[in-house]
Amino acid sequence: MGGVLSHAISLIQLAQSIGAELHLAGTDTQDTLISGLSTLIKAGNGQLSFLSNKKYRSQLQLTMAQAVILHPDELSHCPCSALVMSNPYVGFAKAAQLLDTTPEPAHEISPHAVIGENVTLGKDVKIGANAVIESGVILGDNVIIGAGCFIGKSAQLGANTKLWANVTIYHDVIMGTDCLVQSNTVIGSDGFGYANENGRWIKIPQLGSVVIGNRVEIGASTTIDRGALDNTILADGVIIDNQCQIAHNVEIGENTAMAACSVIAGSSVIGKNCSMAGLVGINGHINICDNVIFTGMSMVTKSISEPGVYSSGIPAEANRDWRKNMVALRNITSLNQRVKTLEKNQQQ
């Protein structure tokens, strides 16, 4: 079974909150309580599930859930109460927020936190044990800092922003409101800037910062480098997965999403509403327009000015087939030349 939650919400309250139309079944009433979330197969009494992909319709028909969030086209297949809406996955996301039991990273200002001079704390700020808040930091209302975090000098975090344990925010970094940062992420570390003098690397101090907008969420163990001179910028609504690398002076537009292990090299500009699947690599000093989607393992080496879906990753195949294809690829230049020669001879 899925986890049973410590609080419950009635079906009618749930439907109104997520914008769904309630259809009752069996002995259920509007006041029937939902206290947990689970999959179609594992859900039971008092639990809510959802169907957003019709290929799981057979699971819907067998579900023991109290209620299911689903599309109107699936209502006739549902054996239990239903919350009907055009986008069931969004409905599930909203319901999960209502029923979320994730604990807060901190519940008070711990006596074991270290808070420097001239720190500005908003209302109801919470700071976990062994966190270090350096001088000049500004924390907005309801900011939560998890245990072991480091907030460097003069950094600013907007209202309702939350950091999980062991996040590092370097000096002068600015984060907006309602942001969420998962553990072990580093924001504002030095960008990779060096000049070569006769084989010896000379470090270039990174004098910019990182400016992050509102409602930005950043996964665990991600690194966002500060700019060399100007700032690295993440606009409102950006979401970044785990173990991503964003280099110095990168700019990412509103509501762009970046999946795990993707990287963006320095000074590239990514437009609004773009999506990067896992392991995408974007070269430095290029521009990506709005509404571009990169499929997994794409390698982006030049600017893109037309919206659309772009791919370059090679799907896995049997090693024997791959070896044959690689041999053919190595011979493609000579094969191309032979074809050109044959065409030329036919024309004579």
N, C-alpha and C positions, 0 to 999 in steps of 0.2 A: 504494500500500500504506500501511497505518497504520504508525506508528512502531515500529521494532524496539527492544526494551528491552535494557538492559545486564545484566539478570538474568532467570532463568526459574524456572518452578514446574511441577511435574508435574501431570498431570490429576487424580490422586487427591488430592494435596495441595490443589489448587484446589477440588475438589468438597467436601472436608471443611471447608475454610475458609469457604466461602460457604453451606454447608448444602444442597448439591445431591446428587442421585443420579446417579452416573456410568454412562453407557451407551456402551460402546466400539464403534467401527466400523472396518472395514478392517484395517490392520496396527497400529493404535494399541494401546498397552498402558497400564496404570496409570501407568507411568513416562514416557510421552511428554510432552515438555516444551512448555510454552506460554511464549512470550517476547514477545508483543505483542498489541495490541488493534486491531480495525478493524471496519469496517462489513461487513454480509453480502456486499455486492457486491465490496468491495476486499480482503477478508481472504484470506490464503494460508497456506502451510505454517507451522506454529508459531504461528499467530495465533488468537485467540479473538474471537468475535462473540456477539451476542445477538438474540433476537426477543421483543419484548414487545407487538407489535401485529400481529394476524393478517392485516392488509391487506398486509403485506410477506412473506407466505408464499411467493410466487413467487420472491422473492430467496433465501429459505431453500433452496428446492429446487435452486437453481443455485449456491449458495455453494461456494467452495473453501477455506473456513476449516478449521482443524484440528479445532475444536470450537465448539459453539454452546450458549449458555445459553438454555433455552426452557421453556415450560409443558408439562405432560404431554400435553395435547391436540395438540401440534405434533410430538411425537416421531416419528410415522409418516411425516412429511414431511421428516425430516432425513437428508441423505445422508452425514453425518459423525458423529463422536463428539458426544455430547450431555451437558450437565449440566442435569438436569431438576429444576425447582423451581416452586412455585406463583406466585412473584413474580419473573420473570426480570429485571425492571428493577432490583430491589434486588440481585439476584445480580450483575448487571453493575456496579453501584456498588461492591459489596464487592470484586469482582475487580479493578476499576480501582484501588482503594486498594492492593491487594496488588502491582500491577504499575506503580504510579506512579513516574515518573522525574523529576518536577518537582524542580528543585534547591532547596535551602534558601535563604532570604533572606540568611543570614549563616552563616559557618563558624567564626568565632572572635570574640574581642573585638578589634576593629580598633584599632590604635594611633592611628587618625585619628578615633576616637569621642571625644566629650567627656562625661565622667562627673563629675557634681557631688559635693558632700560628702554624707556620711551616706546614700549609696545602698546598699541591701541587694540583693545579687545571690545568687540560689540556685545550685544546682549546674548546671554545664554551660550556663550562659547564653551566648548568642552575640549580638554587637552589631556591626552593619555600619559601614562607613566613613561619617564625617560625621554620624552620629547624635548627638543631644544628649539626655542624661539628666540632668534637673535634680535638685537636692538633695531628699532625703527619699523618693525613689522606691523602691518595693519590687518587685523582679522575682523571681518564683518559679522553681523548678527548670525547666530546659529551655526557658525563654523565649527566643524568637528575635526580634531587632529588626533590621529591614532597613536598608539604607543610607539616610541622610538623614532618618530619623524624628526626631520631637521628642516627648519624654515630659516633661510639665510637673511642677512641684513636687508631691511627696507623692502622685503617682498610684501605683496598685497594679495589677500584672498577675499573674494566677494561673499556676500551673504549666502548661507545655506550650502556652501562648498564643504565637501567631505573628503578627507584623506584617510586611507587605511594605513595600517602599521608600516613603519619603515620607509615611508616616502621621503624623498629628498627634494626640497625646493631651494635652488640657489638664490643668491642675492638679486634683488631688483626685479624678480619675476612678478608678473601681474596676472592673476587669474580672476575671471568674472564670477558671477553668481551661479548657484545651482550646479556646480561642477562636481565630478566624482573621479577620484584617482585611486587606483588599486595599488596593492603593496609592491614595494621595491622599485617603483618607477622613479626616474631621475629627470627633473625638469630644470634646465638652465645650465647644464654642464658645458664645458668648453667645446666649441665646434672644432672640427679637424682642420686647423689652419697652420700651415708651415711653409716656409720658404727654404729652398735648398741653396746652400753656399758651399760650392766645391765638395759636394758629397755629405755635408753636415746639415742636419735639419735645424732651422731657426724657428722657434715657436712664435706665432702671431697671437698676441693677446686678443681674446674675444670680448669686445667692449660693448656689444649690444646686449639684448636680453631676450626673454620670451614673453609674449603677450598672448594670453588665452582668453577667448570670449566667454559668453554665458552658455550654460547647459552643455558643456563639453565633458565627455567621459573618456578616460584613458585607462587602458588595461594594465595588468601587472608586468613589471620588469620591462617597461618601455622607456626609451631614452629620447628626450627632446633637447637638442643642443641650442645654446644661446647664439645670437648672431655675432658676426665678426665686427661689424660696424652698425648696421641697422638691426632690427629685431626679427626673430623667428615669430611667425604669427599663425595662430589657429583661430578661425572665426567661430561665430556662434553655432552651436549644434553639431560640431564635429565629434565623431566617435572613433576612437583608436583602440585596437585590440591589444592583446599581450605581445610582448617581445618585438615591438616595432622600433625602427630607428628613423628619426626625423632630424636631418642635419641642419647646420646653421643657415639662417636666412631663408629657409623654406617658408612659403605662405600657402595655407590650406583654406579653401573657401567654405562657406556655410554648408552645413549638413553633409559634408563629405565623410565617407566611411572607409576605414582602412583595416583590413583583416590581419591576422597574426603573421608575424615574421616578414612583413613587407617593409621596404626601406625606400626613403626618398633622399637623394643626394642633394648637396648644398645648392641654395639659390634657385631651386625650381619653384614654380607657381602652379598650384593645383586649383582648379575652378570649383564652383559650387555643385553640390548634388552629385559628386563623383563617387564611384565605388571601386575599391581595390580588393580583390580576393587574396587569399593567402600567398605569401612568397613572391609578391610582385616587387620588381626592382625598377625604380625610376631614376634615370640619369640626372646629373646636375645641370643647372642653367637652361632648363627647358620649361615651356609653358603648356599646360593641359587645360583645354577649354571646359566649360560647364557640361554636366550630364554625360560624362564619359565613364564607361565600365571596363575594367580590366579583369579578365578571367585569371585563374590561378597560374602562378609562375610566369606571368608575362614580363618580358624585359623591354622597357620603354627607353629608347635611345634618342628620340627626337620629339620635337613639339607636336602636339595634336590640336588641330583647329576645328575639327568636325565632331559633334557629339556622336556617340554610338558605342558598340561593343568591340573591344580589341583583345587579341589573343596572340601568344607566341609560345607558350609552354607546350612541350611535346608529351602527350599521354604515354604512360607506361605500356609496354608490350612484352611479349615473350622475348627472352634474351636472344634466341636464335634468329627471330625476325628482325630484332633491332640491329644485330650484327650485319645481316644481309643489307638492311637499309642504309647503314653507315658506309658499307663498301660501295653501294650504288651512289651515295652522295659524294664520296670522294672522287668518283669517276665522272661526275656530272659535267665538269668543264670540258674534258676530252670528248664526251658524248655530244655535248652541244656543238663543239667544233666539227665533229664528223657530220652532224645533221646539216650544218651550214655548208659544208663542202659538197654533200650530196645535192642539196637544193641548188647550189651554184652550177654543178655539173648538168643537172636536169634543165636548167634555163639556157644552157649553151647549145 
